[in-house]
């Protein structure tokens, strides 16, 4: 017969409990953490559009509002693209275009009459000469700001190109909300632009907090194309 085991001997012969190993962090988990960290530098805001001068506000006016952030320091260079403006029915279509700085716009004459595209905006003037039916001519916009365009042949034709000097840009939703993501963690200036209103700015300090802004819609409606290169 075997001698009974002591308490110490009995404990020593019991199988040891091993804590389950933690699963290695997956690439998806790592990516999610990075995404949360980057999105912590987001700026949320609400835009109010107020009608004046006999004008009316529609959902399209929110969608046609551009909001962009220019940081006080660091690299905010935009991502240039290529765009088209047509001269059609003796008008520019779209009449207003928002693009990133450094982008190229091709002006194409769809009418059966001769047109011209020119600008006398200080620092950004150009003249593409006369365009016959079907002719296209490109122009690169390297100067940030609003560039007003017209036609020498038909002086009543008016339009504009908003050249945005930042990669941190977005548009406004139909309910007036906007969100700028992946901003650098620095102060800067927030710009608001709508073709039917005067532009507005706000100085943004750290830490970021929710922004509210009002624009007064007091100009007639125009055909607008907002394409800012997906920098938001």
C-alpha positions as CSV (number, residue, x, y, z in Angstrom):
1,X,0.0,0.0,0.0
2,X,1.1,3.5,-0.8
3,X,1.4,6.1,2.0
4,X,-1.2,8.8,1.7
5,X,0.0,12.0,0.0
6,X,0.5,15.0,2.1
7,X,-1.3,18.3,1.2
8,X,1.9,19.7,-0.2
9,X,2.5,16.6,-2.3
10,X,-1.1,16.6,-3.5
11,X,-0.9,20.2,-4.7
12,X,2.4,19.5,-6.5
13,X,0.8,16.7,-8.5
14,X,-2.2,18.7,-9.7
15,X,-1.9,20.0,-13.3
16,X,-1.0,23.7,-13.4
17,X,-3.5,26.1,-14.8
18,X,-2.1,28.2,-17.6
19,X,-3.8,31.5,-18.5
20,X,-5.0,31.5,-22.1
21,X,-2.6,33.4,-24.4
22,X,-3.9,36.8,-25.6
23,X,-4.5,36.7,-29.4
24,X,-2.0,38.8,-31.3
25,X,-3.3,42.2,-32.4
26,X,-4.7,41.8,-35.9
27,X,-4.1,44.3,-38.7
28,X,-7.8,45.3,-38.5
29,X,-7.5,46.1,-34.8
30,X,-4.4,48.2,-35.4
31,X,-6.0,50.0,-38.3
32,X,-9.1,50.7,-36.1
33,X,-6.9,52.2,-33.4
34,X,-5.1,54.4,-36.0
35,X,-8.5,55.5,-37.4
36,X,-9.7,56.5,-33.9
37,X,-6.5,58.4,-33.2
38,X,-6.7,60.3,-36.5
39,X,-10.4,61.0,-36.2
40,X,-9.8,62.6,-32.8
41,X,-8.5,65.5,-34.9
42,X,-11.9,66.1,-36.5
43,X,-13.9,69.3,-36.5
44,X,-17.7,69.3,-36.5
45,X,-19.9,72.2,-37.2
46,X,-23.4,73.4,-38.1
47,X,-24.2,76.0,-40.8
48,X,-27.3,78.1,-40.8
49,X,-28.5,79.8,-44.1
50,X,-30.6,82.9,-43.7
51,X,-32.6,84.2,-46.6
52,X,-32.6,87.9,-47.3
53,X,-33.4,90.3,-50.1
54,X,-36.4,88.4,-51.3
55,X,-34.3,85.2,-51.8
56,X,-35.2,81.7,-50.7
57,X,-33.1,78.9,-49.2
58,X,-33.2,75.3,-50.5
59,X,-31.4,72.1,-49.8
60,X,-29.2,72.7,-52.8
61,X,-27.8,75.9,-51.1
62,X,-26.4,73.7,-48.3
63,X,-24.8,71.3,-50.8
64,X,-23.3,74.2,-52.6
65,X,-21.5,75.5,-49.5
66,X,-17.8,74.8,-49.2
67,X,-16.0,74.7,-45.9
68,X,-12.3,74.4,-45.7
69,X,-9.6,74.7,-43.1
70,X,-6.2,76.3,-43.5
71,X,-3.8,75.4,-40.7
72,X,-1.5,78.0,-39.2
73,X,1.5,75.7,-39.6
74,X,2.3,72.6,-41.6
75,X,1.6,71.3,-45.1
76,X,-2.0,71.8,-46.4
77,X,-1.3,71.5,-50.1
78,X,-4.4,70.4,-52.0
79,X,-4.8,67.5,-54.4
80,X,-5.2,69.0,-57.9
81,X,-7.7,67.6,-60.4
82,X,-9.2,68.2,-63.9
83,X,-12.6,69.8,-64.5
84,X,-14.8,71.1,-67.3
85,X,-16.9,74.2,-67.7
86,X,-19.1,74.4,-70.8
87,X,-20.3,77.5,-72.7
88,X,-23.9,76.5,-73.5
89,X,-26.9,78.5,-74.5
90,X,-24.7,81.6,-74.1
91,X,-24.0,80.9,-70.5
92,X,-21.3,79.1,-68.4
93,X,-22.3,75.7,-67.1
94,X,-21.7,75.4,-64.2
95,X,-21.7,79.1,-63.5
96,X,-19.7,78.5,-60.4
97,X,-17.0,75.9,-59.8
98,X,-15.0,75.0,-56.6
99,X,-11.7,73.3,-57.2
100,X,-8.4,72.5,-55.4
101,X,-5.5,74.9,-56.1
102,X,-3.4,73.7,-59.0
103,X,-6.3,72.1,-60.8
104,X,-6.9,72.5,-64.6
105,X,-10.3,73.5,-66.0
106,X,-11.1,72.9,-69.7
107,X,-13.5,75.4,-71.2
108,X,-15.6,73.8,-74.0
109,X,-17.8,75.7,-76.4
110,X,-21.0,73.7,-77.0
111,X,-22.8,76.5,-78.8
112,X,-22.8,77.1,-82.5
113,X,-21.6,80.7,-82.0
114,X,-18.1,82.0,-81.2
115,X,-17.3,82.4,-77.5
116,X,-14.4,83.6,-75.4
117,X,-13.3,83.0,-71.8
118,X,-11.2,85.6,-69.9
119,X,-10.6,87.0,-66.4
120,X,-9.2,90.2,-65.2
121,X,-9.1,89.0,-61.5
122,X,-5.9,90.6,-60.0
123,X,-3.1,88.0,-59.9
124,X,-5.1,85.4,-61.7
125,X,-6.1,87.0,-65.1
126,X,-6.1,85.0,-68.3
127,X,-7.6,85.1,-71.8
128,X,-8.2,81.9,-73.8
129,X,-9.0,83.9,-77.0
130,X,-11.9,83.2,-79.3
131,X,-13.4,79.7,-79.3
132,X,-15.3,78.3,-82.3
133,X,-18.1,75.7,-82.0
134,X,-16.8,72.6,-80.3
135,X,-13.4,74.0,-79.3
136,X,-11.9,73.3,-75.9
137,X,-9.1,75.1,-74.2
138,X,-7.6,74.3,-70.7
139,X,-6.4,76.7,-68.0
140,X,-4.6,75.9,-64.8
141,X,-5.6,77.7,-61.7
142,X,-2.6,78.2,-59.3
143,X,-3.8,81.3,-57.4
144,X,-6.1,80.7,-54.4
145,X,-9.3,82.7,-54.2
146,X,-12.2,83.6,-56.4
147,X,-11.5,84.0,-60.1
148,X,-14.3,85.8,-62.0
149,X,-14.8,84.8,-65.6
150,X,-16.6,86.4,-68.6
151,X,-16.9,86.4,-72.4
152,X,-15.6,89.2,-74.6
153,X,-18.3,88.4,-77.2
154,X,-21.2,88.2,-74.7
155,X,-20.4,90.4,-71.7
156,X,-23.6,89.3,-69.9
157,X,-22.0,85.9,-69.4
158,X,-20.7,85.7,-65.9
159,X,-19.2,82.9,-63.8
160,X,-16.5,82.1,-61.3
161,X,-14.0,79.5,-60.1
162,X,-13.3,79.2,-56.4
163,X,-9.7,78.0,-56.0
164,X,-9.3,76.3,-52.6
165,X,-5.8,76.5,-51.0
166,X,-6.2,73.4,-48.8
167,X,-6.6,69.7,-48.7
168,X,-8.9,69.9,-45.6
169,X,-12.2,70.7,-47.4
170,X,-15.7,69.4,-47.3
171,X,-19.3,70.4,-48.2
172,X,-22.4,70.8,-46.0
173,X,-25.1,68.2,-45.7
174,X,-28.8,69.0,-46.3
175,X,-29.4,69.4,-42.6
176,X,-26.6,71.9,-42.2
177,X,-24.0,69.7,-40.6
178,X,-20.4,69.3,-41.8
179,X,-17.3,67.4,-40.6
180,X,-13.6,67.9,-41.4
181,X,-11.5,64.8,-40.7
182,X,-7.9,64.1,-40.1
183,X,-6.9,67.7,-39.4
184,X,-3.5,68.6,-38.1
185,X,-3.5,69.3,-34.4
186,X,-2.8,73.0,-34.8
187,X,-4.9,76.2,-34.9
188,X,-6.0,77.7,-38.1
189,X,-8.7,79.5,-40.1
190,X,-12.0,78.0,-41.2
191,X,-13.5,79.4,-44.4
192,X,-17.1,79.3,-45.5
193,X,-18.1,79.9,-49.1
194,X,-21.4,79.9,-51.0
195,X,-22.1,81.4,-54.5
196,X,-25.1,83.2,-53.2
197,X,-23.5,84.7,-50.1
198,X,-20.6,86.7,-48.8
199,X,-17.8,84.5,-47.6
200,X,-17.1,84.2,-43.9
201,X,-14.2,83.0,-41.7
202,X,-13.6,81.8,-38.2
203,X,-10.4,81.5,-36.3
204,X,-10.1,78.0,-34.8
205,X,-8.0,77.3,-31.7
206,X,-7.1,74.2,-29.8
207,X,-8.7,72.1,-28.5
208,X,-11.2,71.8,-31.4
209,X,-14.9,72.3,-30.4
210,X,-18.1,72.4,-32.3
211,X,-18.5,75.3,-34.7
212,X,-21.5,77.3,-35.7
213,X,-21.7,79.7,-38.6
214,X,-24.4,81.7,-40.4
215,X,-24.4,82.8,-44.0
216,X,-26.9,85.2,-45.5
217,X,-28.3,84.1,-48.9
218,X,-29.1,87.3,-50.7
219,X,-28.0,86.6,-54.3
220,X,-30.0,84.8,-57.1
221,X,-29.6,81.1,-57.6
222,X,-26.9,79.9,-60.0
223,X,-25.9,76.5,-61.5
224,X,-23.1,75.2,-59.3
225,X,-20.6,72.4,-59.4
226,X,-18.8,71.7,-56.1
227,X,-15.9,69.3,-56.5
228,X,-13.1,69.8,-54.1
229,X,-11.1,66.6,-54.8
230,X,-12.2,64.4,-51.9
231,X,-9.9,66.0,-49.4
232,X,-12.2,65.8,-46.4
